Amino acid sequence: MRDRKNRLNLSFAALPGLLRVALITSTVLLLVSGCGQERRFPHQPIIIICPWSAGGGTDRVSRQVAAQLEKNLGVPVNVINATGGSGVTGHTRGARARPDGYTLTMVTVELNMLHWRGLTSVNYRDFEPLVLINRDSAALFVRSDSPFSSLDDLQSAIAAEPGKLKASGTAFGGIWHVALAGWLNSQGLDPMAATWISINGAGPSLQELNASGVDVVCCSLPEADAMLAGKQVRCLGVMADERVPGFGEVPTFREQGHPWAIAGWRGMAAPNGLPAERLQVLTSALRDVAHSTELASFMSGAGFNLSIEEPAAFAETLAHQDEIFRDVLTGPALSSINEEHFGPMIFPTAIALLLLLTAGSVAWQSRRTPKQVNEMAASILPMATVMGAAIFYLLSAEWLGFILTAAMLVGGLLIFFRVRLRLALPLAAIVSVCVYQIFAVGLRVPLPRGLFGW
């Protein structure tokens, strides 16, 4: 007991000379890294969360906006593709981010759909709308060598053998899936008559189409622009009231006797609770980006429809779209879309069940061979501790900040692996501060800032 008290009764003078110098240096760096709280906003990198895969339309628009926003604000703006869960992952991450203006989200029409499908509680009310950037109508694509030359051909094939043809364009229940299902329903067919293959984004879906993995892709015309130009795919029609500028050769569904139209949209938003002065800075910067000749040139060249709405108008659009999709997705015709075989909680549930089974197995074995069980537990404990540390970081970093979380994590692991306390604590402080300085300050990589801005 006396030895333990002596170990805990540490003083700064008892530390080795080199370690004392390092600790003083890290403390100074820590104070310096937190000294930007009163500086003008923004003074740190900004993250734009894109809920869909790289290469798709949302990703391309996000990166163009990021590049111009970076010039306007004078800080790095990075796009992070947070995919999964039919858009749940990205939108939830954006909505739950700290409302400090350093995390924005390129929200898409799925924001008005996911909660009506019961996949998440996140909805448009969790965001502060900044600017609506564009709307794009859905279109249907087949390979250049496909036997389907018109919508009538495709409809007949689907009606003849329901479930045989495979389609994609986004995740199950996403806007492009609803567009295809709605068209089938409008033609008197089962909305699920074409088997939907869930893929996170139009880019990988079109690649799968080109590789003959699916028969049809539903997405916007700009997303398939490169493949259309290369004659790898053909467009059977666009779900719009009028032909899309830049794609005048593509007929609308209405022209072909199929009265059906639907479009997706994209816009920038921030989590609720953003301070008014920061909201004003971001709104002003994004307004300049939205009305810039650079963005107009990019959108025109890529075939995207530039459709700008200021925050108030964007908020009205969000509310109106939410009502539309409430009627569409909760109605009897498309209710089958909500019946996913594998929801977003399938993997966490499976992991929890496996952990329970493992714990039960260990408990059962303890009744027979306690020595072996103790040995097993001793071998599993280090791995479980590291996993627990990773979970701790994920849960705490956003609120405590990188430095505090990393110091607690590293210090705890060092102590667990029997590093002396007088060495573990200073090392944890030094490592966390130095890593922060190198990446967040030197390389300007966005790291969680937490309560104290570091």
Summary of the structure (lengths in Angstrom):
residues: 454
radius of gyration: 26.8
end to end distance: 37.7
largest distance: 89.6
contacts: 1479
relative contact order: 0.14
helix: 54%
strand: 14%
